[in-house]
Amino acid sequence: MNDKVLDQQLESIFQRLSQLREAPISLAELTLGVEEISTALKEIQITNMDIRRQGLEALKVSENPNQTILDAIKAHVAVLDKDGTIIAVNDAWKQFARSNGDPSLAHTCEGVNYLTVCRRAVSRGSHEAAPALDGLQSVLAGVENCFTLEYPCHAPTKEAWYILQAAPLNGGYEGAVVIHIDITARRLAEEMLLQEHNLLRTLIDNLPDYIYFKDIKSRFIVANRALAQIMGAESPDDMVGKTDFDYYPDEIATEYYSDEQTIFIDGQPLVGKEEPHLDSMGNRRWMLTTKIPLKNEAGEVIGLVGISRDITERKKIELEKEQLINDISQHRQQLRALTGRLAEAQETERKNLARELHDQVGQSLTALNLNLSAVRTRIKNSPPQSMETTMSLIDDSLALLEQTTECIQDVMADLRPPVLDDYGLVAAIRWYGEQLVGRVMFKFTVKGKEPTPRLAPAKEHTLFRIAQEALLNVAKHAQAKKVNVIVETEEELVRIVVIDDGLGFELQRPIDQFSWGLLTMKERAEAIGGRWQIESKLTQGTRLTVEVPR
């Protein structure tokens, strides 16, 4: 409370006293007035006491300003004279000495020689006391301008670390200032960080993958042992500060650098890129690489972490597989070409054989038939006894000759049906189906028209043979009641569909004689550039589709 306020309060009290003295008032009003004046006097008294206390404190500060400054410092501070005797400590030092639990520290205050305290600690085997003693003596002697020592100072209930700093007063001739700073929180954080660092280092050094961290300039800041080994570095630490240009040819290093600059600009990761690599021996390898941007608290990209996995063996297998597929494809193409040529050769051979049977064997059988008929006519005038026997033999020969002729005609038709050459594909399929119906009981129909213009002979013959094989399979295995053949002609292809309502079969059945027949049809179709497809289920019949380009 300032003087002006105090004057106002005193004037108010005097005015109230004048009112009580001059005006006639009751006892109650007088009592109330006295209480008001008493209260005002108490406030003035309290105010005077506060002013006095503040004055004393100000006087104390003015008398010992250095101590006030020391007590305001949170670090533990002690001032030594030139002999090492403590001449002043702050409150933080006293509190530390009391709470530490060490009896020797509890009494380390004014008047105690701090060097003696250090010597006693040395005698008790303290490892930190000896360097502390040497450092303090050097500062007091003016040899060192500053001495710093980090040391543990554990209490019974907790661990603590401090930094001791000593600086001379007037070159050490007037003593020194000793400060103890509590760095326990920092030390614990450092130990935790070190533990995490060791765990991370142990992890990345024992992984077979290549792991690294880079800064914004694509310089290595961390690398694991596997990466250092494959890149020819002496150790992971040897890679710190270097770039890919220190280890790779410019072509590869430039590609890596370009990818990383894109990551730094866009902030987006690069995931699963297959990229080339050269090991320390110059061998070409392949890596599957992922690079992820590292960001600070503000979200700014400050680097990246990369993980690469050696996929050289997998790549070799893929290349070998690709080469094998190419080889198989070439072999299949060669096989199809051979199949086509074989089919053409078979058709040519059948045609030649049919012609020879027709031209030679057929003519001979015809001539024989005529001769036997002539003989039969001539011997009619022979004696009855011999004529009857001779006629019987001739009749048997004629019957056998007729059967042989029919058999040869059937063989000729199978080898090269004349109807295929004379009338075309649809007519030939209809003719063959009707031949089968005579031996197997099922209803047979053919729908479609002859392709116009007609297909090339090789394609026409192949389609007929596929249809022939399909109908023969139905007759042998399907037990069908109805078989439909559909011939469709489009602008660029001809399609044949054979549908039966027979037993059907599982497409994944083991390979057997029937499967080889299907494979033969497939190879025939592919040999002329066509496509073959079969659909079948047990008890639901079979649908065979063949498409060939015109």
Secondary structure, DSSP 8 states (H G I E B T S, - for coil): --HHHHHHHHHHHHHHHHHHHHS---HHHHHHHHHHHHHHHHHHHHHHHHHHHHHHHHHHHHH-HHHHHHHH-SSEEEEE-TTSBEEEE-HHHHHHHHHH--HHHHT-STT-BHHHHHHHHHHTT-TTHHHHHHHHHHHHTTS-S-EEEEEE---SS---EEEEEEEESGGGTT-EEEEEEE-HHHHHHHHHHHHHHHHHHHHHHTSSSEEEEEETTS-EEEE-HHHHHHHT-SSGGGGTT--GGGTS-HHHHHHHHHHHHHHHHH---EEEEEEEEE-TT--EEEEEEEEEEEE-TTS-EEEEEEEEEE-HHHHHHHHHHHHHHHHHHHHHHHHHHHHHHHHHHHHHHHHHHHHHIIIIIHHHHHHHHHHHHHHHHHGGGS-HHHHHHHHHHHHHHHHHHHHHHHHHHHHHHHHS-HHHHHH-HHHHHHHHHHHHHTTS--EEEEEE---SS---HHHHHHHHHHHHHHHHHIIIII--SEEEEEEEE-SSEEEEEEEE-S----TT----HHHHHHHHHHHHHHHTT-EEEEEE-TTS-EEEEEEEE-
